[in-house]
Amino acid sequence: MKPLWQRQLYNRLIVPVTRVATPVVTRAVPKVGRGIAARQGVIARWQRAAEAAAGRSPVIWLHAASAGETLQARPLAMAIRHARPEAALFFTHFSPSAERLVQSWDVPDAVDYLPLDYPAQTRQLVGLLAPDALVLVGGETWPNLVWAASDAGVMLGQVCCRLVGSARVKWPVRSLTRDLYRRFDAVAAIGTADAERLAKLGVDAKRVCVAGDTRADVTLERVREAPSDEVEWQLPEGGGPVIVAGSTWPADERVVLAALARLRTTHPNAVAIVAPHEPTDKAIARLKSRARGFGFATCRFGREERRADCAVVIVDRVGLLYRLYAVADLAYVGGSFGGAVHNVMEPAAHGVPVTIGADHGYPHEVDVLERAGGLAVIDSPAELAARWRAWLPGDGAGVAARTAVEQMAGATERTLTFLREGGFPV
């Protein structure tokens, strides 16, 4: 396809603005700074990876933005490796949040950051890897990456595509999104509503299917393995109920702590295990301070002696959350007062009913779990406490949540079958 005005506008306006803004954002947002620093030398690293895999065929490139999309990518990568052991399999990610999930991942031949979406870098990387197929996992569509792959004749696919609630299908970026998606050979949508939005963007129906979310498969597998891992925390005799608040941000913590205060008027031994999304020293100090404001004693998970009066247990490490849901009576999932809720499938797969905030970003699994009766959306501490009280007798909400996740299973095989039927070498 010839370069259109969308490409000219993006590279002459958006990219230069991004170049100017990046140093400022890097200083203001430590997470962005980590990502920028980690990209130093990334092209040279990818050149070495390509040289190490030279002569292997086919060459398959998977890309995922952050931790959630990396979880979606994992079962796909494992299935591809099993089906095509001779293939060269490369995996890129964009956010530092994905690093902990890929540090010891040996399924791909190489794992590293995707360079920033600048024209020369993306063309160089596409040329180095020379993939037969590039599959984007999740809703991320970096324009220069898509254009470079399309120009090079690479088969383009996207899986676990979610467009409901996305600004990318609205003005002023809708035209750009339309141009990008028309270049895809196959798009596996999570839900029917996402497929309908692809049709409105002009994507040929033959190139679209509804395959579901592969996180259901990987989440159920992780939960099946979780009982073999001992949880390093036990509730004192007579304590409880236990609320696990996972991947929280400051807006979530304000609501959760206020709701816990309300809940303890009727359940005085209720305990909240709170796992900040980024458990930095600053985040932990902030959480302790807020808990003290409600009169709550705090302790760190597995690092301090468990006090009998401890109402808030703070998790200061990553990688534990999916196991901790096993000890929960109730769950709250963070990010839902900031427009992007985190993984609600994990507590649901443990059979734990889930609560989230109203600004959750419209992920498909929220709709599924809410319709099943295993999830509730709340907008205030009072409403959150009331929902917890209603669920505490054990009214079947947890079973409904688990059943809903089980019914979403099989997305990995559906996705790969669709790609293979479209000619992808996976």
N, C-alpha and C positions, 0 to 999 in steps of 0.2 A: 504493500500500500504506500502511496505517496504521502510525504509529510503534509499534514493539514494545519489549519490555523491553530488548532488546540495545542499542537506540539510547539509551534512558534511562540504562542503565548506562555506556555508553561516554562519553556527554556529561556525566554527573554525577560520574563517577569518573576515567576515564582522561584526559579532556581537562583537568580541573583539575590533576591530578597533573603532566601534561605542561607546563602553563603555569608551575607552580612550579619544575619541574626544569630547564626550558630555560635560564635564566640560569646555573645551576650548570654544566650540561653545556657551554654555550657557552664558559665560561672554561677548562674542563678539556680540551676537545677542539677544537683550532683549526679543523678542517674543519667542525665544526658551527657554529662562530662565523662562518666565511665564508658559510655558507648562510643563517644568520639575518640577517647584515648585508646580503646581496644581496637579501633580501626587502623591505627598506625601500622603500616606495613601489610595491610590485609591483601592487597593485590599481589604482592610478592609471595605471601603464604599460599594464596590460591594458585599461583603459577607453579609452585613446588608440588602442590597436591595434584594438579593436572598432569605434571610430568611423571609423578609416581604412578598414575593410573593410565598412562599412555598405552594405547593398543587394546584397551578393554572396550567392550561394546555389548549392549547399548550404553550410552551415557545419560543418566537420569538425574535431574536436579530438582530437589524439593526446597521450597522456601516457606518459612513461617515467621510471623512478626514477633510474637512474644511467647510467654509461658503457656497461655491457653492454647494457642495455635500449635505450639510444639507438642503438647499433649495430643492434639488431633493428628499431628503428623506421625507420631511414633508407631501406631499400629500399621499405618500405610507403609512406612519404611521397612518395618519388619516383614510384612507380607511380600513386598517387592523383593527384598533380599532373599527370602525363601524361594520365591518363584524364579528369580533371575540372579543366581549366585555369581554369574559371570559378569554382571553389569558393573559399571562404575557409578556409584551412588554418592552424590554430593548434597550437603544440606547447609543452607544459609538461614540465619535468623537476623532480626533487626534490633531487638531490644536486649539490654543486659538482663532483663527478667528471665530470659530463656537460658542464660548461661549455666545455672545450677542443674538444669535438666539435661544438658548435653555434654557436660564436662567428662563423663565417663562413658558416653554413648559410643559403642564401637560398631553399630550397624552400618552407618554410612562410611564411605572411605575417607571422607574429610568433612569436618564441621567448622564453620567460622561465621563471622559477621558478613552481612551484605553491605557493600560500600554504600555511601550516601548516594541518592538518586541523581547523580550528575551525569550528563551525556557521555563524556569521554570514559569515565570509570565503568559505567554499565556496559558500554560497547566493548571495552577491553576485557571485562570479566566474561561476557558471553563468548568472545573470541577465544579466551583461554580455555574455558571449560568445554566449549563446542558441544553442547548437549543435544541429544536427539529429542528430548522432551523436558520442558520446564513446567512444573506443577506447583502453583501457589496454593497454600493451605490457609483457609480463612478468607476474610474479605479484603485483604490488602492487595492493592494493584498499583505498584510503583510505575508511573508512566514511562520513564526512560527505560526501565527494565523490560516492560512489555513491548515497547517500540523496538528496542535493540534485538530482542528475541524474535519478534515478528519479522523484522528486516532480514534476519539471518536465516529465516525459514525453519525455525525451531517450532515443534509442536507445542502449543500452549494450552494448559489446562488449569482450572481452579476447582478445588474441592472444599467441602464444608462451607460453601458460599452463603453468607448471610447479608441480605440487603435491607430487611425490614428495620426501619428506624435509622437507616444510614443517611448521612448528609450527602453522600456521593450520588444519590439518585435525585437530588433536589437542585434547584438553581442556586448558585451559578456554575456548579461543577458537573451538572448532569450531562452536558454535551461532551465533556472530556471523558466521563465514565462510559458514555455510549460508544465513543471511538475505541476505547480500550477493549471493552467486552466484545465488540464485533471482530476482534482479532483472535479470540479464543476458539480453539477447536472443540473444546468440551468444558462444560461447567456443571459440576455436581452441586446442586443446591441443598441446603439443610431442610427447608420446608417448602410447601406449596406456595406460600405467599412470596418467598424469595424467587421461585421460578417465574411467578407472574410478573415480578418487577424486571426480571431479565427479558421477558417477552416485550415489556413496554420499552425497554432500551433497544429493541430491534434484534435481539439475539435469536438466531434460527432455533426453533423448537427442537429440531433434530440434534442440536448440540447441547441440550439441557436435559437433566434428569433430576428427580428428587431422591437423594440417597441417604439423607439423615446426617447425623453428627457422629464422627468416629470417636469422640470423647466418651460416648456411652460404652463402647467396647473396652477402651483402655481403663476407664474408671471401674467398671465391673471386675476387670482382671486385677487391678490394684487392690480393690477391696477384698477379693478372694484371697489375696496373699497377705493382707494386713493382719489377720489373726495369728499368723506365725511370728509376727514381730511384737515383742512384749512392749506394752505401753508403760512408760516410766512414771506413771502417776496413778495413785489410787485415791478414791474418795474416802475420807474418814467415815467410820461407822455412824450412821444417823444423818449424814450429810446429803445434800442434793435438794432438788434436781440439779443437773449439770447442763449448762448452756455453753456450747462451743461457738464462739464468734470468730470466724475465719477470714483472713485476708482483709483486715479492717484498715480504714483510713480515719483521720480525725472526725469527719462528719458521722461515720458509723459509730465510733466509740462514744460520742456524745449521746446518741440515741440509746445504744445498748446499756450504758451505765445508768442512765436515767430510768430505763425500763426495768433493770435489775433492782434498783431501789424500790420501785413500785411492787415488783414481784415479791420481794422479801418481806413485805407487810403481811402477806398470807403464807409465804414459804420462806421462813427466816433463815433456813440453811442452804438456800439456793447459791450456787457457785457459777461464776462465768470464767471459762478459760478463753482468753483473748489472744489471738495470734495476729499481730500487725502484719500488713502486707510487706512492709519493709522494716524489719525489727532492728533498726539502728538504735544507738544509745539515746539519741534525741527522741525517737518515737517511744522508747520504753520509759524515759523520764516523763514525757508528756502524759502517758497513760497512767503512770503512778500518781502524778499530781492530780489528774482528773478523778481518779478513784478515791484519793484522800478527800477530795471535795465532797464526796457523797458519804464519807465516813467509812469507806471500805478499807480493810487491811489487804495488802497485796503480797504476793510472793512470786518468784520466778520458777517456771516449770523446770523441774529436775536439777535446779541449781541451788535451791535453798530448802531448808527444812520446812515441810508443810505444816503451817500453823493451823490449829483447829478453827481459828476465827477468820481465816483467809477467805475473802469473798471473791477476789479477782486473782486468777492465776495467769501470769503473763508469759507467753511463749516467745523466747528471744532467739530462736533458731528457725531456719527454714527446713523444709523436708519432713516435718512431723505431722502436718495438719491432717492429711488424709487418714492417718491412723488414729488421731485424737477423736475424730468423729465417732469412732467405735464406742467411746465412753459417754457420748452425749445422749441426753434425753431430748434436747431441742437444739436447733442450729440457727445461727444467723450468718449470712454470707455478705462480706463487705464489698465496697465499690458501688453499692446500690443507692447511695446518695451522691454519687459522682458521675453517673451516666454510663458506667461500664461494670456491671456486677461480675464477680469472679465465679469460680466453678461451683454451681449449685448441685451438680450431679454427684459430687463426692459424698456429702452428707446424705443425700437421698438414697444413694446406693447402699449406704449402711443401714437404711431403714429409719432414718431420722427425719422428722418433718422440718421444713426449711422456712425461715422468714427472711425477707429482703426489703430494702427501701424502695420507694416509688420511682426514683430516678435511676432505673436499672439498665436501660439501654436496649430493651426488647429482644433479648436472646430467645431463640426458639424453645430451649428447654424450660424456660420460665413459663411460657404458655402451656406447655405439655404438663408440667408438674402442677401448675395452678388448676388446670381443668380436672386433673386427677384427684385433687384435694390434698396433695402432699406439700403444697407451698402456699404461703400467704404473703401478699404485698402490703406493707404498712407505711404510714407516713408520719407517725409520731410515737414518742415513748409510751404514751397511754395505750395506743392501739397495739403496740408490740407486747406490752405486758399482758393485756387482755387476751391476745392470741395465745401467748404462752400458757396462761392459766387454762384456757379452753382445751388446749391439747394435752395438758399434763395427766389427765386420767387415762390417757392411752386410747384415744377414740378411733384409731385405725389410720391416722394421717401418715404415720411412718411407713406402714405397709403399703399404702397408696403410692407414696414417693418411690419406694423400692420397685414396686411393680411397674411404674411408669418408666423408670430407667431401663428395666429389663426389656420392656417392649420397644425401646429405641435401639436395642442391640442389633448387630448385623450390618451397620453402616459401612464398615471397612470393606467387606466383601461386595456389597452393592456398588460402592464407589469404584473399586478396582475392576469389577465386571464392566461397568459403564466405560471406563477409560480404555480397557482392552478392546471392547467392541468398536471404539472410535479409532483404533489403530495405534494407541500409545503402547510402547514396549515395556509395560509394567507387569 
